[in-house]
Amino acid sequence: MNKPPNPRIVAEIGCNHKGDMAIARKMIDIAANFAGCDYAKFQKRSNRELLTPEEYAAPHPNPINAYGDTYGEHREFLEFDLEQHRELRQYCNEVGIGYACSAWDLTSAREIASLKPDYIKIPSACNLDTTILNFLAAEYSGDIHIALGMTTPAEVEEIMQLLQDRHVTDRVVLYACTSGYPVPFDQLCLLEISEISRRYGKQIRAVGFSGHHLGIAADIAAYTLGASWIERHFSLDRTWKGTDHAASLEPDGLRKLVRDLHAVQQSLTRKEEPVLEIEIRQRSKLKRFPSGEKP
């Protein structure tokens, strides 16, 4: 029975914890024990390194979602330091879920790499940063996950060429992604999953899908198209202040996503026999033949 690979389902907590470690731990608990996800993923930024002085001092573009007077202060409010990430990683171990993190800059990549997670993700915004790519290729032994939102095919080719030159494509997962919050269905472009598989499937470890849409139907389609890693933003309350909550799943939505993906994985097989055992009794009872005879 040739089933497709088990879906790997990532609860992208990101910054939806609102800078509160107690909320972060609660979200880990729910992702692990209620929803049954494989990974809880966070984000790490060194804001003074990532932002220009002008960007740091500018007001948040959407003040209703701001946690500080400037964009830099807003980002600092939501940021966990390395020791807090170490605590989160340990807590993930305790409750039985993988810990992962996106790194937005070289300092963050170095810090998260020191925790030795199974993988580090490069977000769409930073996937052309060759310093991060080179660091992860040379000095980090885990897998490298890369989101491809806002990225042209030519830029994807540049990314892949660098990784090919470093001989690390076998530990790369490329994610089809449209960068919007939330993304309407007609702009999800799920067939990009097939295109990534066609172009790079023989080189990379796997193809993923990072969705910022509503509901869970598109994730099922993404899996059937070949995305074995499914990542969704996760929030305890979609009405909370912050830009990611509206494009996130709440706990029951996350649970249903995990349930449905595993159900679909079980169903994607061919019949092992012309008539399955479950059908035999029904065949003898219901099947009609031209001769009128019973089987």
C-alpha positions in Angstrom: 0.0 0.0 0.0 1.8 3.1 -1.2 0.6 6.0 0.9 2.1 9.5 0.5 4.4 10.7 3.3 2.9 11.7 6.6 2.0 15.4 6.7 4.2 17.4 9.0 2.0 20.1 10.5 3.5 23.2 12.0 1.7 25.5 14.4 3.2 28.9 13.5 2.9 30.7 16.8 5.2 33.4 15.5 4.5 36.6 17.6 0.9 35.7 18.3 2.0 35.2 22.0 1.8 39.0 22.5 5.2 38.9 24.1 3.9 36.8 27.0 5.7 33.6 27.9 2.7 32.2 29.7 0.6 32.6 26.6 3.4 31.0 24.5 3.5 28.0 26.8 -0.3 27.6 26.6 -0.1 27.7 22.8 2.6 25.0 22.8 0.3 22.9 25.0 -2.7 23.3 22.7 -0.6 22.7 19.6 0.8 19.5 21.1 -1.9 18.0 23.2 -5.2 19.3 21.8 -4.4 19.7 18.1 -1.7 17.1 17.7 0.8 19.2 15.6 4.3 18.1 14.9 6.0 21.4 15.5 5.4 24.7 17.3 7.3 27.5 15.5 8.4 30.9 16.7 10.2 33.9 15.2 13.5 35.6 16.2 14.6 39.1 15.3 17.5 41.3 16.2 15.6 44.4 15.6 18.5 46.9 15.6 20.3 44.7 13.0 17.2 44.0 10.9 15.7 47.5 10.8 17.3 50.7 9.6 17.3 53.6 12.1 14.5 55.2 10.1 12.4 52.0 10.1 13.0 51.5 13.8 11.9 55.1 14.7 8.9 55.1 12.3 5.3 54.7 13.7 3.7 51.3 13.1 1.9 51.4 9.8 -1.3 50.2 11.4 -1.4 51.9 14.9 -4.3 49.8 16.1 -2.0 46.7 16.1 1.0 48.5 17.7 2.5 47.4 21.0 4.8 50.5 21.1 5.1 54.1 20.0 7.5 53.2 17.1 7.7 50.2 14.9 11.0 49.3 16.6 9.4 49.5 20.1 6.5 47.4 18.8 8.9 44.7 17.6 10.9 44.7 20.8 7.8 44.3 22.9 7.0 41.0 21.0 10.5 39.7 21.0 11.8 36.8 23.2 15.5 36.7 24.0 17.7 33.6 23.5 17.1 32.4 27.1 13.4 32.6 26.6 13.7 30.6 23.4 15.8 28.1 25.3 12.9 27.7 27.8 10.4 27.3 25.0 12.5 24.7 23.3 12.7 22.8 26.6 9.0 23.1 27.2 8.3 21.7 23.7 10.5 18.7 24.6 8.5 18.2 27.8 5.1 18.2 26.1 6.2 16.2 23.1 6.3 18.6 20.2 9.1 19.8 18.0 10.5 23.3 18.5 11.3 25.4 15.4 12.0 29.1 14.7 12.3 31.5 11.8 15.4 33.7 11.8 15.1 37.1 10.3 18.8 38.1 10.5 22.3 36.7 11.0 22.5 37.3 14.7 19.1 35.6 15.2 20.2 32.7 13.0 23.3 32.2 15.1 21.4 32.3 18.3 18.7 29.9 17.2 21.3 27.5 15.7 22.9 27.3 19.1 19.7 25.6 20.4 20.1 22.9 17.7 16.5 22.7 16.6 15.5 20.2 13.9 15.2 23.1 11.4 15.5 26.8 11.0 13.2 28.6 8.7 14.1 31.7 6.6 11.0 33.8 6.0 10.0 35.1 2.6 11.2 38.6 3.5 14.8 37.4 4.1 15.3 34.6 1.6 17.7 36.7 -0.5 20.0 37.4 2.5 23.1 35.4 1.4 24.8 35.9 4.8 22.0 33.9 6.5 22.0 31.2 3.7 25.7 30.8 3.8 25.8 30.6 7.6 23.1 27.9 7.8 24.8 26.0 5.0 28.2 26.1 6.6 27.7 26.2 10.3 24.3 24.6 11.0 23.6 20.9 10.6 19.8 20.9 10.7 17.3 21.3 7.9 16.8 24.7 6.2 13.2 25.7 5.4 12.7 28.6 3.1 9.5 30.4 2.3 9.1 31.7 -1.3 6.5 34.4 -0.9 7.3 37.7 -2.7 10.0 35.9 -4.6 10.4 35.7 -8.4 11.3 32.5 -10.2 14.7 34.0 -11.1 15.3 34.8 -7.4 14.4 31.2 -6.4 16.9 30.0 -8.9 19.6 32.2 -7.3 18.7 30.8 -3.9 18.9 27.2 -5.2 22.2 27.8 -7.0 23.8 29.1 -3.8 22.5 26.0 -1.9 23.6 23.7 -4.7 27.1 25.2 -4.6 27.2 24.6 -0.8 25.9 21.0 -1.4 23.1 21.3 1.1 20.0 21.0 -1.1 19.2 17.6 0.4 18.3 19.3 3.7 16.2 22.0 2.2 12.4 22.4 2.3 10.9 25.0 0.0 7.5 26.4 0.8 5.0 27.7 -1.7 3.6 30.9 -0.1 1.7 34.1 -0.9 2.6 36.9 1.4 -0.6 38.5 2.5 -2.7 38.6 5.7 -5.2 37.1 4.9 -4.8 35.9 1.3 -7.9 35.5 -0.8 -8.3 32.1 -2.3 -7.8 33.2 -5.9 -4.3 34.4 -4.9 -3.2 31.3 -3.0 -1.7 29.8 -6.3 -1.6 26.3 -5.0 -0.3 25.0 -8.3 3.1 26.6 -7.4 3.5 23.5 -5.2 3.5 21.3 -8.4 5.9 23.7 -10.0 8.4 23.6 -7.1 8.2 19.8 -7.2 8.8 19.8 -10.9 11.8 22.1 -10.8 13.4 21.1 -7.6 11.8 18.0 -6.2 14.7 15.7 -7.0 17.2 18.0 -5.2 15.4 19.0 -2.0 14.2 17.1 1.0 10.5 18.2 0.7 8.0 20.8 -0.5 5.9 22.7 2.0 3.0 25.1 2.0 2.8 28.1 4.3 -0.8 29.5 4.2 -2.2 32.8 5.4 -5.7 32.2 4.3 -9.0 31.4 5.9 -10.3 27.9 6.7 -8.5 24.6 6.1 -9.8 23.4 2.7 -6.8 24.8 0.8 -4.3 23.0 3.1 -5.9 19.7 2.2 -5.5 20.5 -1.5 -1.9 21.6 -0.9 -1.1 18.3 0.7 -2.7 16.3 -2.2 -0.6 18.4 -4.6 2.6 17.3 -2.9 3.3 19.6 0.0 4.2 17.3 2.9 4.9 20.2 5.3 1.9 22.3 6.1 2.4 25.5 8.2 -0.4 27.6 9.5 -0.4 30.7 11.8 -2.0 29.9 15.1 -3.8 32.2 17.6 -5.8 31.7 20.8 -8.1 34.5 19.6 -8.3 35.9 16.0 -9.6 39.2 17.4 -6.5 39.9 19.4 -4.4 43.0 18.5 -1.7 42.2 15.9 -1.4 41.7 12.2 -1.1 37.9 12.1 -4.2 36.9 14.2 -6.7 37.5 11.4 -4.9 35.0 9.1 -4.5 32.4 11.9 -6.4 29.3 13.0 -7.8 29.1 16.5 -7.4 25.9 18.5 -10.3 24.0 17.1 -9.5 25.0 13.6 -5.9 23.7 14.1 -7.2 20.5 15.6 -9.5 19.9 12.6 -6.6 20.7 10.2 -4.5 18.0 11.8 -7.4 15.5 11.8 -8.3 16.1 8.2 -4.8 16.0 6.9 -4.2 12.6 8.5 -7.5 11.3 7.2 -6.6 12.4 3.7 -3.2 10.8 4.0 -4.9 7.5 4.9 -7.2 7.7 1.9 -4.6 8.4 -0.8 -4.0 4.8 -1.9 -4.9 2.5 -4.7 -7.0 -0.7 -4.3 -4.8 -3.6 -3.4 -7.3 -6.1 -4.8 -9.8 -5.7 -7.6 -12.6 -6.0 -5.0 -11.7 -5.0 -1.4 -12.6 -7.2 1.5 -15.0 -4.5 2.8 -16.8 -4.7 -0.6 -17.2 -8.5 -0.8 -20.3 -8.8 1.3 -21.9 -5.8 -0.4 -21.0 -7.2 -3.8 -22.8 -10.5 -3.1 -25.8 -8.6 -1.8 -26.1 -5.7 -4.2 -24.2 -6.3 -7.4 -26.4 -6.9 -10.5 -25.0 -8.8 -13.5 -26.4 -8.9 -17.1 -27.2 -12.6 -16.8 -29.2 -12.0 -13.6 -27.0 -14.6 -11.8 -25.5 -14.0 -8.4 -21.7 -14.0 -8.1 
